[in-house]
Amino acid sequence: MEIHDIPVATLAGEPGSLNTLRGKVLLIVNVASRCGLTPQYAGLERLQEKYGEEGFSVVGFPCNQFAAQEPGTSEEIATFCSTTYGVSFPLYEKVEVNGSGQHPVYRELTRHPDAEGTAGDVQWNFEKFLVSRDGQVLSRFRPRVEPEDPAITEAIEAALR
């Protein structure tokens, strides 16, 4: 199944899919509000602002699998993201990115390797997957790679051309 067609619910619980974002370059990220990497929301939002008009979108999937760093309800997550970081990019339902309850979006994403050639489980919060306009996984960036790292911005710009 193509990534755009996989059923996902919005953070508000409405059924849907990533099909509404078909035709855009996506940076899909598992996010958390109580993590040492949470300040990456600021960089993700700057990417959204910089490239959004060109057909790009950050896509956030809250995840509580890593040290219970996303314990909030959907409403709490939405409030935190909007008031603390001014997040304007779409946030979807809280999901599991690894294990037996792995969401189908992440089942597809984690098949693809990072720059070192390693595929498999998401290592921690804020792992990033760059997806082409037609739904192909282009790149995978591990959690400590900052959103505005040249490796990410250059990959986004190449995908937007």
Secondary structure, 3 states (H helix, E strand, C coil): CCHHHCEEEECCCCEEEHHHHCCCEEEEEEECCCCCCCCHHHHHHHHHHHHHHHCEEEEEEECCCCCCCCCCCHHHHHHHHHHHHCCCCCEECCCECCCCCECHHHHHHCCCCCCCCCCCCCCCCCCEEEECCCCCEEEEECCCCCCCCHHHHHHHHHHHC
